C-alpha cells in the first residue's frame, strides 16, 4: 500500500494494516469485496446519472465508507435492523438490498424499492431490516432504539445498528437515544461514521473532544475507536459488539474513523476544503486496499479472480441502470395515496 499522506494520517491516528480474521473463508472474503465493489460502482454511477439529469433530487455518496457498512452488516442477520442516514445506498446494499430495485427507486419508478416515492434520501427496505434513510440528521437514532426495544420485549434475539455521522453526535436526539438504550440495556449498537466533516464544518470546530468514542463513558457503556478504512477491523469489532448485544450485554458505541473522499452531495464543489485532502484520502481507499490484499496477502485468490469479482459488480450496476431506464414504469395516478396513510385511508 502507498504511504499514507500526513493530512490523512492526522485524521486517522488508528490507521491499521489489513489482516483477515482467523478462519474467515474465501466465500466470506468474496462477499465482502463484492459488496464493497457494488457500493462503489453504484454510488459512482449515481453521481454521473445525477449530473446527466437522469436522477432527480439530492443524492449523497457512500464512496470511501464501504468498509464500514459492509464490515458491520456482515455480522447481521436478515432479522436484524439498521437505521441509516442521508447516505443510505451503501447501508442498503451492505444489508442485502437489491440494486435493481434501488436504482429504479432513484429513477422514481413504480418498480423501485419504495414504488418511486422515497428516492435517494428516503430509500428503505423493511424486508431486509433496513428501516430507512433520512434527510434529517440524527432522526434514525430513535428508530434504531425502538427496533432494539421491540427485540427486547419480544426476546427474539435480534439487534439494531444505528449508523450516523459525526455531525449527528451533537444532536440532542443522539444523547437521548444513547441514554435510553443504556438505561434499558437494549441490544443497540451506535456506529458513528466519523468523516471529520459535517457538510463543511470540521469536527474540531463543533466539538472540544474529537475522540467521539470517549462519550460512551457518560452513559456507562463501552466505547471503541477503529479504522473505518479497514474492513476487517470493522468486521471484528462489530462482531464483538453484535454478539455482546445479542447476549444481553447492552449497547456499544463504535467510532469508525475515515476521511470523506467525495463532496457532501453529488454537486458539492468542496471549495471549503484543501484539494490535497481528497487526493491524500484516495491513498487509503478501502476498496483498493481489500482488492490488493486478496491477491497479494492470501493464497486464496488470483488477481484474475479478484478482477472478475469487481467486473461482476460493475455489470450488476449496469444491468440495474438499464432496468430502471427501459423496463420500469412511472407510478400510476391511483397509487398516489398508497402507503401514505394507514389502511390506505384518505380523508378529503
C-alpha positions as YAML, in Angstrom:
chain: A
units: angstrom
residues:
- id: 1
  name: UNK
  ca: [0.00, 0.00, 0.00]
- id: 2
  name: UNK
  ca: [1.20, 3.52, -0.73]
- id: 3
  name: UNK
  ca: [2.46, 5.63, 2.13]
- id: 4
  name: UNK
  ca: [-0.47, 7.40, 3.77]
- id: 5
  name: UNK
  ca: [-0.21, 11.16, 3.41]
- id: 6
  name: UNK
  ca: [0.28, 13.19, 6.59]
- id: 7
  name: UNK
  ca: [-3.05, 15.07, 6.28]
- id: 8
  name: UNK
  ca: [-4.92, 11.76, 6.26]
- id: 9
  name: UNK
  ca: [-2.75, 10.22, 8.97]
- id: 10
  name: UNK
  ca: [-3.58, 13.09, 11.30]
- id: 11
  name: UNK
  ca: [-7.29, 12.40, 10.89]
- id: 12
  name: UNK
  ca: [-6.79, 8.64, 11.14]
- id: 13
  name: UNK
  ca: [-4.44, 8.02, 14.04]
- id: 14
  name: UNK
  ca: [-5.71, 4.44, 14.20]
- id: 15
  name: UNK
  ca: [-4.97, 3.52, 10.55]
- id: 16
  name: UNK
  ca: [-4.17, -0.18, 10.65]
- id: 17
  name: UNK
  ca: [-2.86, -2.88, 8.30]
- id: 18
  name: UNK
  ca: [-5.40, -5.31, 6.83]
- id: 19
  name: UNK
  ca: [-5.47, -8.73, 8.45]
- id: 20
  name: UNK
  ca: [-8.37, -11.11, 7.85]
- id: 21
  name: UNK
  ca: [-9.89, -12.72, 10.96]
- id: 22
  name: UNK
  ca: [-8.65, -16.23, 11.63]
- id: 23
  name: UNK
  ca: [-10.89, -18.76, 9.95]
- id: 24
  name: UNK
  ca: [-12.58, -16.34, 7.53]
- id: 25
  name: UNK
  ca: [-13.46, -18.31, 4.40]
- id: 26
  name: UNK
  ca: [-12.89, -17.49, 0.75]
- id: 27
  name: UNK
  ca: [-16.65, -17.20, 0.31]
- id: 28
  name: UNK
  ca: [-16.86, -14.60, 3.09]
- id: 29
  name: UNK
  ca: [-13.96, -12.60, 1.69]
- id: 30
  name: UNK
  ca: [-15.55, -12.76, -1.76]
- id: 31
  name: UNK
  ca: [-18.83, -11.43, -0.36]
- id: 32
  name: UNK
  ca: [-17.02, -8.61, 1.42]
- id: 33
  name: UNK
  ca: [-15.13, -7.48, -1.67]
- id: 34
  name: UNK
  ca: [-18.14, -7.90, -3.96]
- id: 35
  name: UNK
  ca: [-20.43, -5.82, -1.75]
- id: 36
  name: UNK
  ca: [-17.79, -3.12, -1.30]
- id: 37
  name: UNK
  ca: [-17.27, -3.02, -5.08]
- id: 38
  name: UNK
  ca: [-21.03, -2.98, -5.65]
- id: 39
  name: UNK
  ca: [-21.42, 0.05, -3.37]
- id: 40
  name: UNK
  ca: [-18.51, 1.82, -5.08]
- id: 41
  name: UNK
  ca: [-19.90, 1.19, -8.56]
- id: 42
  name: UNK
  ca: [-23.47, 2.08, -7.57]
- id: 43
  name: UNK
  ca: [-22.66, 5.40, -5.94]
- id: 44
  name: UNK
  ca: [-20.10, 6.35, -8.58]
- id: 45
  name: UNK
  ca: [-22.80, 5.79, -11.20]
- id: 46
  name: UNK
  ca: [-25.38, 7.75, -9.20]
- id: 47
  name: UNK
  ca: [-23.19, 10.84, -9.28]
- id: 48
  name: UNK
  ca: [-22.80, 10.57, -13.06]
- id: 49
  name: UNK
  ca: [-26.52, 9.93, -13.58]
- id: 50
  name: UNK
  ca: [-27.45, 12.90, -11.41]
- id: 51
  name: UNK
  ca: [-25.07, 15.17, -13.31]
- id: 52
  name: UNK
  ca: [-26.65, 13.95, -16.56]
- id: 53
  name: UNK
  ca: [-30.14, 14.82, -15.30]
- id: 54
  name: UNK
  ca: [-31.44, 11.25, -15.17]
- id: 55
  name: UNK
  ca: [-31.89, 11.17, -11.39]
- id: 56
  name: UNK
  ca: [-33.70, 13.94, -9.55]
- id: 57
  name: UNK
  ca: [-33.42, 15.21, -6.01]
- id: 58
  name: UNK
  ca: [-30.25, 15.23, -3.98]
- id: 59
  name: UNK
  ca: [-28.04, 12.18, -3.54]
- id: 60
  name: UNK
  ca: [-25.15, 11.64, -1.18]
- id: 61
  name: UNK
  ca: [-22.26, 9.31, -1.92]
- id: 62
  name: UNK
  ca: [-21.01, 6.49, 0.31]
- id: 63
  name: UNK
  ca: [-17.73, 6.32, -1.60]
- id: 64
  name: UNK
  ca: [-14.89, 5.84, 0.88]
- id: 65
  name: UNK
  ca: [-17.08, 4.40, 3.63]
- id: 66
  name: UNK
  ca: [-17.69, 1.00, 2.03]
- id: 67
  name: UNK
  ca: [-15.63, -0.85, 4.63]
- id: 68
  name: UNK
  ca: [-17.83, 0.42, 7.45]
- id: 69
  name: UNK
  ca: [-21.21, -0.59, 6.05]
- id: 70
  name: UNK
  ca: [-20.05, -3.96, 4.75]
- id: 71
  name: UNK
  ca: [-17.87, -4.82, 7.74]
- id: 72
  name: UNK
  ca: [-20.78, -4.09, 10.07]
- id: 73
  name: UNK
  ca: [-23.56, -5.79, 8.13]
- id: 74
  name: UNK
  ca: [-21.55, -8.97, 7.55]
- id: 75
  name: UNK
  ca: [-22.33, -9.71, 11.20]
- id: 76
  name: UNK
  ca: [-26.07, -9.17, 10.89]
- id: 77
  name: UNK
  ca: [-28.93, -11.50, 10.08]
- id: 78
  name: UNK
  ca: [-31.87, -10.61, 7.87]
- id: 79
  name: UNK
  ca: [-33.96, -10.31, 11.04]
- id: 80
  name: UNK
  ca: [-31.62, -7.67, 12.49]
- id: 81
  name: UNK
  ca: [-32.26, -3.97, 11.90]
- id: 82
  name: UNK
  ca: [-30.28, -0.96, 10.78]
- id: 83
  name: UNK
  ca: [-31.20, 2.70, 10.71]
- id: 84
  name: UNK
  ca: [-29.48, 4.91, 8.19]
- id: 85
  name: UNK
  ca: [-28.56, 8.47, 7.26]
- id: 86
  name: UNK
  ca: [-28.77, 10.57, 4.10]
- id: 87
  name: UNK
  ca: [-26.08, 8.20, 2.70]
- id: 88
  name: UNK
  ca: [-28.40, 5.23, 2.63]
- id: 89
  name: UNK
  ca: [-27.33, 3.50, -0.59]
- id: 90
  name: UNK
  ca: [-24.25, 1.91, 0.95]
- id: 91
  name: UNK
  ca: [-26.10, 0.75, 4.06]
- id: 92
  name: UNK
  ca: [-28.89, -0.78, 1.98]
- id: 93
  name: UNK
  ca: [-26.53, -2.70, -0.31]
- id: 94
  name: UNK
  ca: [-24.46, -3.87, 2.67]
- id: 95
  name: UNK
  ca: [-27.63, -5.21, 4.33]
- id: 96
  name: UNK
  ca: [-28.53, -7.15, 1.18]
- id: 97
  name: UNK
  ca: [-30.63, -4.72, -0.85]
- id: 98
  name: UNK
  ca: [-31.49, -5.39, -4.50]
- id: 99
  name: UNK
  ca: [-29.60, -2.86, -6.61]
- id: 100
  name: UNK
  ca: [-32.14, -3.11, -9.46]
- id: 101
  name: UNK
  ca: [-34.98, -2.09, -7.16]
- id: 102
  name: UNK
  ca: [-32.76, 0.59, -5.62]
- id: 103
  name: UNK
  ca: [-31.83, 2.11, -8.97]
- id: 104
  name: UNK
  ca: [-35.47, 2.05, -10.04]
- id: 105
  name: UNK
  ca: [-36.29, 3.91, -6.84]
- id: 106
  name: UNK
  ca: [-33.73, 6.61, -7.61]
- id: 107
  name: UNK
  ca: [-35.32, 6.98, -11.05]
- id: 108
  name: UNK
  ca: [-38.71, 7.43, -9.32]
- id: 109
  name: UNK
  ca: [-40.15, 4.29, -10.92]
- id: 110
  name: UNK
  ca: [-43.03, 2.17, -9.64]
- id: 111
  name: UNK
  ca: [-40.82, -0.94, -9.55]
- id: 112
  name: UNK
  ca: [-38.50, 0.79, -7.10]
- id: 113
  name: UNK
  ca: [-37.98, -0.47, -3.59]
- id: 114
  name: UNK
  ca: [-40.41, 2.19, -2.34]
- id: 115
  name: UNK
  ca: [-42.53, 2.43, -5.50]
- id: 116
  name: UNK
  ca: [-40.76, 5.60, -6.55]
- id: 117
  name: UNK
  ca: [-41.83, 7.63, -3.53]
- id: 118
  name: UNK
  ca: [-38.68, 7.51, -1.43]
- id: 119
  name: UNK
  ca: [-35.92, 8.36, -3.83]
- id: 120
  name: UNK
  ca: [-32.31, 8.51, -2.72]
- id: 121
  name: UNK
  ca: [-32.66, 10.20, 0.66]
- id: 122
  name: UNK
  ca: [-35.57, 8.10, 1.93]
- id: 123
  name: UNK
  ca: [-34.79, 4.70, 0.48]
- id: 124
  name: UNK
  ca: [-35.85, 1.81, 2.72]
- id: 125
  name: UNK
  ca: [-36.27, -1.95, 2.61]
- id: 126
  name: UNK
  ca: [-38.15, -3.24, 5.64]
- id: 127
  name: UNK
  ca: [-37.97, -6.80, 4.31]
- id: 128
  name: UNK
  ca: [-34.23, -6.93, 4.97]
- id: 129
  name: UNK
  ca: [-34.35, -4.85, 8.15]
- id: 130
  name: UNK
  ca: [-33.23, -1.58, 6.56]
- id: 131
  name: UNK
  ca: [-35.50, 0.89, 8.34]
- id: 132
  name: UNK
  ca: [-34.87, 3.80, 6.03]
- id: 133
  name: UNK
  ca: [-32.56, 6.60, 5.02]
- id: 134
  name: UNK
  ca: [-33.42, 10.08, 6.22]
- id: 135
  name: UNK
  ca: [-32.53, 13.63, 5.33]
- id: 136
  name: UNK
  ca: [-32.88, 14.83, 8.92]
- id: 137
  name: UNK
  ca: [-29.58, 14.47, 10.75]
- id: 138
  name: UNK
  ca: [-29.94, 12.15, 13.72]
- id: 139
  name: UNK
  ca: [-33.52, 11.09, 13.08]
- id: 140
  name: UNK
  ca: [-32.59, 7.43, 12.53]
- id: 141
  name: UNK
  ca: [-31.33, 7.11, 16.10]
- id: 142
  name: UNK
  ca: [-34.64, 6.72, 17.96]
- id: 143
  name: UNK
  ca: [-35.80, 4.40, 15.18]
- id: 144
  name: UNK
  ca: [-32.92, 2.04, 15.94]
- id: 145
  name: UNK
  ca: [-33.60, 2.26, 19.67]
- id: 146
  name: UNK
  ca: [-37.26, 1.45, 19.00]
- id: 147
  name: UNK
  ca: [-36.24, -1.61, 16.98]
- id: 148
  name: UNK
  ca: [-33.94, -2.70, 19.80]
- id: 149
  name: UNK
  ca: [-36.75, -2.21, 22.32]
- id: 150
  name: UNK
  ca: [-39.01, -4.40, 20.18]
- id: 151
  name: UNK
  ca: [-36.36, -7.12, 20.23]
- id: 152
  name: UNK
  ca: [-36.03, -6.81, 23.99]
- id: 153
  name: UNK
  ca: [-39.78, -7.03, 24.60]
- id: 154
  name: UNK
  ca: [-40.26, -9.94, 22.20]
- id: 155
  name: UNK
  ca: [-37.00, -11.59, 23.30]
- id: 156
  name: UNK
  ca: [-36.34, -12.63, 19.69]
- id: 157
  name: UNK
  ca: [-32.55, -12.20, 19.70]
- id: 158
  name: UNK
  ca: [-32.38, -9.51, 17.02]
- id: 159
  name: UNK
  ca: [-30.15, -6.45, 17.32]
- id: 160
  name: UNK
  ca: [-30.23, -2.95, 15.86]
- id: 161
  name: UNK
  ca: [-27.34, -0.96, 14.43]
- id: 162
  name: UNK
  ca: [-27.67, 2.82, 14.28]
- id: 163
  name: UNK
  ca: [-25.48, 4.28, 11.52]
- id: 164
  name: UNK
  ca: [-24.82, 8.01, 11.94]
- id: 165
  name: UNK
  ca: [-22.19, 10.60, 11.15]
- id: 166
  name: UNK
  ca: [-20.00, 12.70, 13.41]
- id: 167
  name: UNK
  ca: [-22.30, 15.67, 12.77]
- id: 168
  name: UNK
  ca: [-25.19, 13.75, 14.29]
- id: 169
  name: UNK
  ca: [-23.38, 13.27, 17.60]
- id: 170
  name: UNK
  ca: [-24.18, 16.85, 18.61]
- id: 171
  name: UNK
  ca: [-27.89, 16.43, 18.05]
- id: 172
  name: UNK
  ca: [-29.92, 16.19, 21.23]
- id: 173
  name: UNK
  ca: [-31.59, 13.02, 19.99]
- id: 174
  name: UNK
  ca: [-28.20, 11.27, 19.89]
- id: 175
  name: UNK
  ca: [-27.77, 11.72, 23.62]
- id: 176
  name: UNK
  ca: [-31.39, 10.88, 24.38]
- id: 177
  name: UNK
  ca: [-31.24, 7.70, 22.29]
- id: 178
  name: UNK
  ca: [-27.97, 6.52, 23.76]
- id: 179
  name: UNK
  ca: [-29.08, 7.28, 27.30]
- id: 180
  name: UNK
  ca: [-32.32, 5.33, 26.89]
- id: 181
  name: UNK
  ca: [-30.60, 2.37, 25.22]
- id: 182
  name: UNK
  ca: [-28.04, 2.29, 28.02]
- id: 183
  name: UNK
  ca: [-30.56, 2.69, 30.84]
- id: 184
  name: UNK
  ca: [-32.70, -0.15, 29.49]
- id: 185
  name: UNK
  ca: [-29.71, -2.25, 28.37]
- id: 186
  name: UNK
  ca: [-31.08, -2.59, 24.84]
- id: 187
  name: UNK
  ca: [-29.39, -4.59, 22.03]
- id: 188
  name: UNK
  ca: [-28.43, -1.47, 20.05]
- id: 189
  name: UNK
  ca: [-25.03, -0.63, 18.58]
- id: 190
  name: UNK
  ca: [-24.33, 3.03, 17.82]
- id: 191
  name: UNK
  ca: [-21.95, 3.17, 14.85]
- id: 192
  name: UNK
  ca: [-20.51, 6.63, 14.28]
- id: 193
  name: UNK
  ca: [-19.12, 7.08, 10.75]
- id: 194
  name: UNK
  ca: [-16.68, 9.84, 11.62]
- id: 195
  name: UNK
  ca: [-15.56, 11.54, 8.41]
- id: 196
  name: UNK
  ca: [-14.46, 14.67, 10.29]
- id: 197
  name: UNK
  ca: [-16.79, 16.93, 8.31]
- id: 198
  name: UNK
  ca: [-20.44, 17.84, 8.88]
- id: 199
  name: UNK
  ca: [-21.01, 19.19, 5.37]
- id: 200
  name: UNK
  ca: [-18.15, 21.72, 5.65]
- id: 201
  name: UNK
  ca: [-17.91, 22.09, 9.44]
- id: 202
  name: UNK
  ca: [-14.79, 20.40, 10.79]
- id: 203
  name: UNK
  ca: [-15.28, 18.23, 13.85]
- id: 204
  name: UNK
  ca: [-12.85, 20.26, 15.97]
- id: 205
  name: UNK
  ca: [-14.92, 23.39, 15.27]
- id: 206
  name: UNK
  ca: [-18.04, 21.88, 16.83]
- id: 207
  name: UNK
  ca: [-16.65, 19.52, 19.48]
- id: 208
  name: UNK
  ca: [-13.96, 20.11, 22.08]
- id: 209
  name: UNK
  ca: [-13.43, 16.35, 22.43]
- id: 210
  name: UNK
  ca: [-12.92, 14.93, 18.94]
- id: 211
  name: UNK
  ca: [-12.40, 11.34, 20.07]
- id: 212
  name: UNK
  ca: [-16.09, 10.60, 20.00]
- id: 213
  name: UNK
  ca: [-15.93, 7.07, 21.39]
- id: 214
  name: UNK
  ca: [-14.98, 8.57, 24.77]
- id: 215
  name: UNK
  ca: [-18.51, 9.94, 25.13]
- id: 216
  name: UNK
  ca: [-19.69, 6.40, 25.90]
- id: 217
  name: UNK
  ca: [-18.38, 6.68, 29.43]
- id: 218
  name: UNK
  ca: [-21.06, 9.25, 30.23]
- id: 219
  name: UNK
  ca: [-23.72, 6.59, 29.61]
- id: 220
  name: UNK
  ca: [-21.94, 3.73, 31.33]
- id: 221
  name: UNK
  ca: [-21.39, 1.79, 28.11]
- id: 222
  name: UNK
  ca: [-18.33, 0.68, 26.20]
- id: 223
  name: UNK
  ca: [-16.78, 2.91, 23.52]
- id: 224
  name: UNK
  ca: [-14.36, 1.70, 20.83]
- id: 225
  name: UNK
  ca: [-12.46, 3.64, 18.12]
- id: 226
  name: UNK
  ca: [-11.50, 1.83, 14.92]
- id: 227
  name: UNK
  ca: [-10.04, 2.44, 11.47]
- id: 228
  name: UNK
  ca: [-13.04, 2.89, 9.19]
- id: 229
  name: UNK
  ca: [-10.91, 2.25, 6.11]
- id: 230
  name: UNK
  ca: [-10.11, -1.30, 7.33]
- id: 231
  name: UNK
  ca: [-13.00, -3.66, 6.61]
- id: 232
  name: UNK
  ca: [-11.53, -6.46, 8.72]
- id: 233
  name: UNK
  ca: [-11.16, -4.25, 11.78]
- id: 234
  name: UNK
  ca: [-14.75, -3.06, 11.35]
- id: 235
  name: UNK
  ca: [-15.88, -6.67, 10.95]
- id: 236
  name: UNK
  ca: [-14.09, -7.91, 14.08]
- id: 237
  name: UNK
  ca: [-15.20, -5.00, 16.25]
- id: 238
  name: UNK
  ca: [-18.81, -5.21, 15.14]
- id: 239
  name: UNK
  ca: [-18.80, -8.98, 15.57]
- id: 240
  name: UNK
  ca: [-17.87, -8.42, 19.20]
- id: 241
  name: UNK
  ca: [-20.45, -5.65, 19.70]
- id: 242
  name: UNK
  ca: [-23.26, -7.59, 17.98]
- id: 243
  name: UNK
  ca: [-22.60, -10.79, 19.92]
- id: 244
  name: UNK
  ca: [-22.46, -8.82, 23.16]
- id: 245
  name: UNK
  ca: [-25.81, -7.16, 22.38]
- id: 246
  name: UNK
  ca: [-27.45, -10.48, 21.44]
- id: 247
  name: UNK
  ca: [-26.34, -11.99, 24.71]
- id: 248
  name: UNK
  ca: [-27.75, -9.24, 26.91]
- id: 249
  name: UNK
  ca: [-24.62, -7.12, 27.18]
- id: 250
  name: UNK
  ca: [-26.33, -3.93, 26.04]
- id: 251
  name: UNK
  ca: [-25.19, -1.12, 23.76]
- id: 252
  name: UNK
  ca: [-21.75, -0.27, 22.43]
- id: 253
  name: UNK
  ca: [-20.58, 2.98, 20.84]
- id: 254
  name: UNK
  ca: [-18.23, 2.29, 17.92]
- id: 255
  name: UNK
  ca: [-16.46, 5.22, 16.29]
- id: 256
  name: UNK
  ca: [-15.24, 4.29, 12.79]
- id: 257
  name: UNK
  ca: [-12.79, 6.93, 11.61]
- id: 258
  name: UNK
  ca: [-12.26, 7.64, 7.94]
- id: 259
  name: UNK
  ca: [-11.96, 10.59, 5.59]
- id: 260
  name: UNK
  ca: [-14.72, 11.70, 3.25]
- id: 261
  name: UNK
  ca: [-13.29, 11.26, -0.23]
- id: 262
  name: UNK
  ca: [-16.01, 12.98, -2.25]
- id: 263
  name: UNK
  ca: [-18.15, 16.02, -1.51]
- id: 264
  name: UNK
  ca: [-21.10, 16.12, 0.85]
- id: 265
  name: UNK
  ca: [-23.55, 15.60, -2.03]
- id: 266
  name: UNK
  ca: [-23.36, 14.99, -5.77]
- id: 267
  name: UNK
  ca: [-22.88, 18.65, -6.78]
- id: 268
  name: UNK
  ca: [-20.59, 19.72, -3.91]
- id: 269
  name: UNK
  ca: [-17.55, 21.51, -5.35]
- id: 270
  name: UNK
  ca: [-15.72, 21.35, -1.97]
- id: 271
  name: UNK
  ca: [-14.33, 24.88, -2.24]
- id: 272
  name: UNK
  ca: [-14.18, 24.91, 1.55]
- id: 273
  name: UNK
  ca: [-11.61, 22.11, 1.55]
- id: 274
  name: UNK
  ca: [-7.92, 21.81, 0.74]
- id: 275
  name: UNK
  ca: [-7.91, 19.86, -2.57]
- id: 276
  name: UNK
  ca: [-4.90, 17.88, -1.36]
- id: 277
  name: UNK
  ca: [-7.06, 16.25, 1.33]
- id: 278
  name: UNK
  ca: [-9.15, 14.46, -1.28]
- id: 279
  name: UNK
  ca: [-6.06, 13.36, -3.17]
- id: 280
  name: UNK
  ca: [-4.46, 12.10, 0.02]
- id: 281
  name: UNK
  ca: [-7.61, 10.28, 1.11]
- id: 282
  name: UNK
  ca: [-7.53, 8.11, -2.00]
- id: 283
  name: UNK
  ca: [-4.25, 6.63, -0.75]
- id: 284
  name: UNK
  ca: [-6.28, 4.90, 1.97]
- id: 285
  name: UNK
  ca: [-9.11, 3.85, -0.40]
- id: 286
  name: UNK
  ca: [-10.78, 0.85, 1.32]
- id: 287
  name: UNK
  ca: [-11.85, -0.84, -1.93]
- id: 288
  name: UNK
  ca: [-8.35, -0.76, -3.38]
- id: 289
  name: UNK
  ca: [-6.89, -1.91, -0.07]
- id: 290
  name: UNK
  ca: [-9.06, -5.03, 0.14]
- id: 291
  name: UNK
  ca: [-8.60, -5.79, -3.55]
- id: 292
  name: UNK
  ca: [-4.81, -5.73, -3.29]
- id: 293
  name: UNK
  ca: [-4.91, -7.68, -0.03]
- id: 294
  name: UNK
  ca: [-6.87, -10.57, -1.53]
- id: 295
  name: UNK
  ca: [-4.38, -11.40, -4.27]
- id: 296
  name: UNK
  ca: [-1.13, -10.33, -2.61]
- id: 297
  name: UNK
  ca: [-1.60, -11.35, 1.03]
- id: 298
  name: UNK
  ca: [-3.70, -14.50, 0.78]
- id: 299
  name: UNK
  ca: [-3.22, -17.69, -1.19]
- id: 300
  name: UNK
  ca: [-6.95, -17.98, -1.91]
- id: 301
  name: UNK
  ca: [-7.25, -15.56, -4.85]
- id: 302
  name: UNK
  ca: [-5.51, -14.80, -8.10]
- id: 303
  name: UNK
  ca: [-5.53, -11.28, -9.48]
- id: 304
  name: UNK
  ca: [-7.75, -12.51, -12.30]
- id: 305
  name: UNK
  ca: [-10.33, -13.80, -9.81]
- id: 306
  name: UNK
  ca: [-10.36, -10.52, -7.93]
- id: 307
  name: UNK
  ca: [-10.66, -8.53, -11.16]
- id: 308
  name: UNK
  ca: [-13.62, -10.70, -12.15]
- id: 309
  name: UNK
  ca: [-15.41, -10.02, -8.86]
- id: 310
  name: UNK
  ca: [-15.01, -6.29, -9.45]
- id: 311
  name: UNK
  ca: [-16.22, -6.70, -13.05]
- id: 312
  name: UNK
  ca: [-19.29, -8.62, -11.84]
- id: 313
  name: UNK
  ca: [-20.16, -5.72, -9.55]
- id: 314
  name: UNK
  ca: [-19.81, -3.25, -12.40]
- id: 315
  name: UNK
  ca: [-22.01, -5.43, -14.63]
- id: 316
  name: UNK
  ca: [-24.65, -5.69, -11.92]
- id: 317
  name: UNK
  ca: [-24.89, -1.90, -11.65]
- id: 318
  name: UNK
  ca: [-25.01, -1.50, -15.44]
- id: 319
  name: UNK
  ca: [-27.86, -4.02, -15.50]
- id: 320
  name: UNK
  ca: [-29.66, -2.04, -12.80]
- id: 321
  name: UNK
  ca: [-29.35, 1.19, -14.78]
- id: 322
  name: UNK
  ca: [-30.71, -0.40, -17.94]
- id: 323
  name: UNK
  ca: [-33.57, -1.92, -15.94]
- id: 324
  name: UNK
  ca: [-34.53, 1.45, -14.46]
- id: 325
  name: UNK
  ca: [-34.23, 3.22, -17.80]
- id: 326
  name: UNK
  ca: [-36.05, 0.83, -20.08]
- id: 327
  name: UNK
  ca: [-38.05, -1.76, -18.14]
- id: 328
  name: UNK
  ca: [-39.63, 0.25, -15.33]
- id: 329
  name: UNK
  ca: [-42.76, 2.38, -15.36]
- id: 330
  name: UNK
  ca: [-43.95, 5.63, -13.85]
- id: 331
  name: UNK
  ca: [-46.14, 5.31, -10.73]
- id: 332
  name: UNK
  ca: [-49.82, 5.22, -11.75]
- id: 333
  name: UNK
  ca: [-52.02, 8.08, -10.60]
- id: 334
  name: UNK
  ca: [-54.20, 5.79, -8.50]
- id: 335
  name: UNK
  ca: [-51.17, 4.90, -6.34]
- id: 336
  name: UNK
  ca: [-50.81, 8.50, -5.11]
- id: 337
  name: UNK
  ca: [-52.08, 7.76, -1.59]
- id: 338
  name: UNK
  ca: [-50.91, 4.15, -1.36]
- id: 339
  name: UNK
  ca: [-48.51, 3.54, 1.55]
- id: 340
  name: UNK
  ca: [-49.10, 7.07, 2.81]
- id: 341
  name: UNK
  ca: [-51.93, 6.52, 5.29]
- id: 342
  name: UNK
  ca: [-52.75, 3.54, 7.49]
- id: 343
  name: UNK
  ca: [-55.09, 1.06, 5.76]
- id: 344
  name: UNK
  ca: [-54.90, 3.28, 2.65]
- id: 345
  name: UNK
  ca: [-57.49, 5.61, 4.22]
- id: 346
  name: UNK
  ca: [-57.73, 9.00, 2.58]
- id: 347
  name: UNK
  ca: [-59.52, 11.83, 4.35]
- id: 348
  name: UNK
  ca: [-60.52, 14.57, 1.94]
...
